[in-house]
């Protein structure tokens, strides 16, 4: 896949920006706080439906404006031209168009543009909370199978409804309490149905990721330790045993996972009612990352954590490329954080990507041939100055 054209209107530090992008590597060069990352963030927002820096769309709109527009024109691996437009606003619903047509749900646009972003914030996948690892996995699945994004959104809505009812039911008694219990049971059925589907998809993704992550880590770090990637369910031992029983073969079917989730909800029903919150389900699961015999979180050095986080993202490229178009690769200020050996190894890995967009404060940090674009902040507005000559290989 190639991102042929990127246009921003009132997005972050840009009033208007229009950029044609070639195949191969394009490096955006400029001092810090000039607006380089804003370009990659905009591409990521279109590809995945969210920013890697903030939770909502409001901060993406240029200060003083109410609406921003991100427009991407792309070409698929089979030569089909496509266009995605995302109109974001402060305090208003996002409007998304694909090939000129409004989409009913924003999730329907996820995966039209495929992108893999690595940024310094991605260290949280290794060192952060389980939510950071779940988010990484769900973004991968949403691009690989767009229906996953819709299923996840449905699960989140059901979860919010159930949590609200659990919280209110703590103060109810008599017939009102019984009525609430019936409704909670209905929402539990929804969570079991949707949650088992999400669980099966996540387990499949983890199994697919494990090999490429191990390979990419050893290529980058030049270390002999084996990297492990395992899914850990909040439903407890029953689900873990189903995962283990599958071995290296097929992922557990949805039905056994649904039964395991239903059983887990029964076991914690009393505690959920007293605490007013849902204690079991994909929203509480984790992905266990290990280097050698030790968990990466808490034990990995800075260099190991960087290598593992980067390996997870590079492996994401392989997993996405197995099904559908090969994604665009976005590297945000990555090379500056690597030693010479890792820089050279990452540069070699980039040779197999069709299109790579890189940001750098120091051009010499990036050992990639290709186009250069200077990014400068002038009177509070970012300006792009593409160079006319390509850097020789």
C-alpha positions in Angstrom: 0.0 0.0 0.0 1.1 3.5 -0.7 -0.1 6.7 0.9 0.1 9.0 -2.1 -1.2 12.3 -0.7 -1.8 13.7 2.8 -3.8 16.9 3.4 -4.4 18.6 6.8 -6.7 21.5 7.5 -6.6 23.0 11.0 -5.0 20.0 12.5 -2.6 20.5 15.4 0.0 23.0 14.3 -1.1 23.1 10.7 -3.5 25.5 9.2 -3.2 24.0 5.7 -0.7 21.4 4.6 -0.6 19.3 1.4 2.0 16.7 0.8 2.6 14.2 -2.0 4.5 11.1 -0.8 6.6 8.8 -2.9 7.3 5.1 -2.4 10.3 4.2 -0.3 11.6 6.3 2.6 10.5 9.9 3.3 12.2 11.6 6.3 10.7 14.7 7.9 13.5 16.7 9.4 13.4 19.6 11.9 14.1 20.6 15.5 11.8 19.4 18.2 8.3 20.9 18.6 8.1 21.9 14.9 5.1 19.6 14.0 6.8 16.5 12.6 5.0 14.1 14.8 1.7 15.8 14.1 1.9 14.4 10.5 2.3 10.8 11.6 -0.4 11.2 14.2 -2.8 12.3 11.5 -2.0 9.2 9.4 -2.4 7.0 12.5 -5.7 8.6 13.3 -7.1 7.7 9.9 -5.7 4.2 9.9 -6.7 3.1 13.4 -9.4 5.5 14.5 -7.4 7.0 17.4 -4.3 9.0 18.2 -1.3 7.4 19.9 -0.9 10.6 22.0 -4.3 11.5 23.3 -7.6 9.8 24.1 -10.0 12.0 22.1 -10.0 14.0 18.9 -10.4 17.5 20.6 -6.6 18.1 21.0 -6.1 17.3 17.3 -8.0 20.4 16.2 -5.9 23.5 15.8 -6.1 25.9 18.7 -8.8 28.5 18.1 -10.7 26.4 15.5 -13.7 24.1 15.9 -13.2 21.6 13.1 -10.2 19.9 11.5 -9.9 17.8 8.4 -7.5 14.9 7.6 -7.6 13.7 4.0 -5.6 10.7 2.8 -5.4 9.4 -0.8 -3.9 6.0 -1.2 -3.3 3.2 -3.6 -3.8 -0.4 -2.6 -1.4 -3.3 -3.5 -3.6 -4.1 -6.5 -3.6 -0.6 -7.8 -7.0 0.6 -6.5 -7.2 4.3 -5.7 -9.0 5.2 -2.4 -9.7 8.2 -0.3 -10.4 8.6 3.4 -11.5 11.9 5.0 -11.9 12.4 8.7 -13.5 15.5 9.9 -12.8 16.0 13.6 -14.2 18.6 16.0 -14.3 19.8 19.5 -17.5 18.8 21.2 -19.0 17.3 18.0 -19.3 13.9 16.3 -16.6 12.9 14.0 -17.6 12.6 10.3 -15.8 10.0 8.2 -16.0 9.5 4.5 -14.6 6.7 2.5 -14.3 7.2 -1.3 -16.6 10.1 -1.0 -19.4 8.3 0.9 -20.2 8.9 4.6 -19.8 5.8 6.7 -22.4 4.9 9.4 -19.9 3.9 12.0 -16.4 5.3 12.2 -15.1 1.7 12.7 -16.0 1.0 9.1 -13.2 3.2 8.0 -10.5 1.5 10.1 -8.1 -0.6 8.0 -8.8 1.2 4.7 -5.5 2.9 5.2 -3.1 0.4 6.9 -0.3 1.8 8.9 2.1 0.6 11.6 3.4 3.3 13.9 6.3 3.2 16.3 6.8 6.1 18.6 8.5 6.6 22.0 5.1 6.3 23.7 5.1 2.6 22.6 7.5 1.8 25.4 4.3 1.6 27.4 3.5 -1.7 25.6 6.4 -3.3 27.5 6.6 -1.2 30.7 3.0 0.0 31.1 -0.3 -1.3 32.4 -2.2 -4.2 30.8 -4.5 -1.6 29.1 -1.5 -0.5 27.0 -0.9 -4.0 25.8 -4.6 -4.6 25.1 -4.7 -1.4 23.1 -1.8 -2.5 21.0 -3.4 -5.9 20.3 -6.8 -4.4 19.5 -5.4 -1.8 17.1 -3.6 -4.7 15.2 -6.8 -6.7 15.1 -8.9 -3.8 14.0 -6.7 -3.2 10.9 -6.4 -6.9 10.2 -10.1 -7.7 10.5 -12.2 -4.5 10.4 -15.2 -6.3 11.9 -13.2 -6.6 15.1 -13.4 -2.9 15.7 -17.2 -3.0 15.5 -17.3 -6.0 17.9 -15.0 -4.2 20.4 -17.2 -1.1 20.3 -20.3 -3.2 20.9 -18.5 -4.9 23.8 -17.5 -1.6 25.3 -21.1 -0.3 25.1 -22.5 -3.4 26.8 -19.7 -3.2 29.5 -20.6 0.4 30.3 -24.3 -0.4 30.6 -23.6 -3.4 32.9 -21.2 -1.4 35.1 -23.7 1.4 35.5 -26.4 -1.1 36.5 -24.1 -2.9 38.9 -23.2 0.4 40.5 -26.9 1.4 40.9 -28.0 -2.0 42.1 -25.9 -1.8 45.3 -28.4 0.6 46.7 -31.5 -1.3 45.6 -33.6 -3.8 47.6 -36.7 -5.9 47.2 -38.4 -6.1 43.8 -36.1 -3.3 42.4 -33.1 -5.4 43.3 -34.6 -8.5 41.6 -35.5 -6.5 38.5 -31.9 -5.2 38.3 -30.5 -8.7 38.6 -32.6 -9.8 35.6 -31.2 -6.9 33.5 -27.7 -7.6 34.7 -28.0 -11.2 33.6 -29.1 -10.0 30.1 -26.0 -7.7 29.9 -23.9 -10.6 31.1 -25.1 -12.7 28.2 -24.1 -9.9 25.8 -20.6 -9.8 27.4 -20.2 -13.5 27.1 -21.2 -13.6 23.5 -19.1 -10.6 22.4 -16.3 -11.3 24.9 -15.7 -14.8 23.7 -15.4 -13.5 20.1 -12.9 -10.9 21.1 -11.0 -13.4 23.2 -10.7 -15.9 20.3 -9.5 -13.2 18.0 -6.9 -11.9 20.5 -5.5 -15.4 21.2 -5.2 -15.9 17.4 -3.3 -12.6 17.1 -1.0 -13.5 19.9 -0.2 -16.9 18.4 0.5 -15.2 15.0 2.7 -12.5 16.6 4.8 -14.8 18.8 7.2 -16.1 16.1 7.7 -12.8 14.2 8.3 -10.9 17.5 11.0 -13.3 18.6 12.7 -13.2 15.2 12.5 -9.4 15.0 13.8 -8.9 18.5 16.8 -11.1 17.9 17.5 -9.4 14.6 17.4 -5.9 16.3 19.1 -6.7 19.6 21.5 -9.4 18.4 20.8 -11.3 21.5 20.3 -15.1 22.0 17.4 -14.8 24.5 14.0 -16.1 23.4 11.1 -13.6 23.5 7.8 -15.0 24.7 4.3 -13.5 24.0 1.4 -15.1 25.8 -2.2 -14.2 26.4 -3.4 -14.1 30.0 -7.2 -14.1 30.7 -8.9 -12.6 33.7 -11.3 -15.5 33.5 -8.7 -17.6 35.2 -7.2 -21.0 34.8 -10.0 -22.5 32.7 -9.3 -20.1 29.8 -5.5 -20.4 30.2 -5.9 -24.2 30.0 -7.9 -23.9 26.8 -5.1 -21.8 25.4 -2.4 -24.2 26.5 -4.4 -27.2 25.2 -4.5 -25.7 21.7 -0.7 -25.9 21.6 0.7 -24.6 18.4 -2.4 -25.7 16.5 -5.8 -24.1 16.0 -7.0 -21.4 18.4 -9.7 -22.6 20.9 -13.2 -22.4 19.4 -15.5 -19.6 20.6 -18.0 -22.0 22.3 -15.6 -23.3 25.0 -14.4 -19.8 25.6 -18.0 -18.6 26.1 -18.7 -21.3 28.6 -15.5 -20.5 30.5 -16.5 -16.8 30.6 -20.0 -17.6 31.7 -18.6 -19.8 34.5 -16.2 -17.0 35.6 -19.1 -14.5 35.8 -21.0 -16.8 38.0 -18.0 -17.2 40.4 -17.6 -13.4 40.9 -21.3 -12.4 40.7 -21.5 -11.6 44.4 -18.2 -9.6 44.5 -19.3 -7.7 41.4 -22.6 -6.7 43.0 -20.9 -5.5 46.2 -18.2 -3.6 44.3 -20.4 -2.3 41.5 -18.0 -3.2 38.6 -17.4 -6.0 36.1 -14.4 -8.0 37.2 -14.1 -10.5 34.4 -13.7 -10.2 30.6 -11.4 -9.0 27.8 -11.3 -5.5 29.3 -9.2 -7.0 32.2 -6.9 -9.4 30.3 -3.2 -9.0 29.7 -0.5 -10.0 27.3 2.6 -11.4 29.0 5.9 -10.5 27.5 9.1 -12.3 28.5 12.8 -12.0 27.6 14.5 -15.3 28.4 13.0 -16.5 31.7 12.1 -13.1 33.0 9.1 -10.9 32.5 10.0 -7.9 30.3 8.0 -5.5 32.6 10.2 -4.6 35.5 13.3 -6.6 34.3 14.1 -5.4 30.8 16.8 -2.8 30.5 16.2 0.4 28.5 17.8 -1.0 25.4 15.9 -4.3 25.7 12.6 -2.6 26.3 13.1 -0.4 23.2 14.1 -3.4 21.1 11.1 -5.4 22.3 8.6 -2.6 21.7 10.1 -2.0 18.2 10.0 -5.8 17.5 6.3 -5.9 18.4 5.6 -3.2 15.9 7.7 -4.7 13.2 6.0 -8.0 13.7 2.7 -6.2 13.4 3.7 -5.4 9.8 4.2 -9.1 9.1 0.8 -10.0 10.7 -1.1 -7.4 8.7 0.7 -8.2 5.4 -0.5 -11.8 5.7 -4.1 -10.6 5.2 -4.7 -7.7 2.8 -2.5 -4.8 1.8 1.0 -4.3 3.1 0.9 -1.3 5.6 2.7 2.0 5.5 5.4 2.1 8.3 5.6 5.2 10.5 8.7 5.8 12.6 8.5 8.7 15.0 11.9 9.9 16.3 13.1 6.3 16.6 16.6 6.3 15.3 17.8 8.9 17.8 17.1 6.4 20.7 19.1 3.6 19.2 22.8 2.8 19.3 24.7 2.4 16.0 24.2 -1.3 15.8 20.4 -1.1 16.3 20.2 1.8 13.9 21.8 -0.2 11.1 19.7 -3.2 11.9 16.5 -1.1 11.8 17.6 0.5 8.5 18.1 -3.0 7.0 14.6 -4.0 8.2 13.2 -0.9 6.4 14.4 -2.2 3.1 11.5 -4.7 2.9 8.8 -2.1 3.5 7.2 -0.4 0.5 6.8 3.0 2.2 8.3 4.4 5.3 7.7 7.8 6.9 10.3 8.9 9.4 10.7 11.9 11.7 14.0 13.0 13.0 15.4 16.1 14.8 18.9 15.3 13.5 19.1 14.1 9.9 22.4 12.3 10.4 20.6 9.9 12.9 18.7 8.3 10.0 20.8 6.0 7.8 18.1 5.7 5.1 18.2 6.9 1.5 15.2 8.7 0.2 13.3 11.9 0.2 13.7 14.7 2.8 11.1 17.2 3.9 12.1 20.1 6.2 9.5 21.0 8.9 9.6 24.4 10.5 7.3 26.3 12.8 6.8 29.9 11.5 4.6 32.2 13.6 3.0 29.3 15.3 2.2 27.4 12.1 4.0 24.4 10.8 5.4 24.7 7.3 6.6 21.8 5.0 9.5 22.4 2.6 10.1 19.3 0.4 13.6 19.1 -1.0 13.9 18.9 -4.7 16.7 16.2 -4.7 16.6 12.7 -3.2 19.4 11.6 -0.9 21.5 9.0 -2.7 21.7 5.5 -1.5 
